[in-house]
Amino acid sequence: MLQQILFFRELGFPLSDIQKLLAQDDFDKVRALGAHRKTLEEDIVRKASLIATIDKTILHLSGQQIISDKELYYGFDSEKQKEYEKNQF
């Protein structure tokens, strides 16, 4: 039970939502763990993309590589980026 709580918390769930989920009669621990795993794997891929973007940007800023404006934003959530752009300009 504690492990499930910790995984849900790691994924940003509030305790009140976790309590409701775990109290459901049809709560499936194996299915929940599979979902946790998938979410964490997706996060790894996203973070690897962000790290690659940082590396390319460093090379670009130091004059060792030319990158497009689009490449500056690889790995970021495109919907959030659009929202930020609307609020910035």
N, C-alpha and C positions, 0 to 999 in steps of 0.2 A: 504494500500500500504506500509506504513512504517513497519507494522508488518511483511509483507512478506520479505521486505529488511532485517530486523533484523534477521529473521530466516535463510535466505540464508547466511548472514554474519556469524552467529553463527556456521554454518556448513562449513565455510571456503571459501565460494565463493567470488571471486573478484567482486568489484562493476561493472566493465565493463560487466561481464557475467550476473550479476543480471539484469542489464538494458536490455540486449538482451532478457533474458527470459521473463521479465515482459512486454516487448513490443510486444511479439508474439500475434497474433490474437487469437490463440487457447489456450492461457495460462489459465489453469483451477485452480482456487484458492483452491478448495476443494481437488483436486488430489494432488496439491503441499503440502498442509497441511498434508495430509495423508503420503506423502513421507517424510516430515520433521519428523513427529511423528515416523515413522518406523526407520529412521536413529538415532534419539535420543534414542529410546528403545534399539536398537542394541548397542549403545555406553554405555548405562547403564549396559547391560549384560557384555560387555567387561571390563568395569571398575570394576564391582563387582568381576569378575574373577581375575583381577590384584590385588585387595585388598585381596582376598583370598590367592593369591600367596605370597603377602607380609606377611600376618599373618603366613602362613606355614613356610616361610623362617625364620621369627623371631623365631618361635618355634624350627626350625632345628638348627639355629645358637646358641640358648641358650641350646641346648642339650635335649630338651623336646620332640622332634619328629624327626624321620628319614624320609626324602623325597628323591625321585629319582631325578636324574639330569633333567629328562624330566619335572618334576613338577615345577622346578625352572622357567620355561618359559611359564606356562599356562597364557593365556590372552594376550600374545604378538602376533603380526602379524607374522605368520610363514614365509611368503615370505620375509618380511623385515629382519627377524632374519637370514634367509639363506644368504641374501645379505650382512649383517653385518659380518657374519662368513667368507664369501669369502674374504672380505676386511681386516679382522683382521689377518688372518693366511697365 
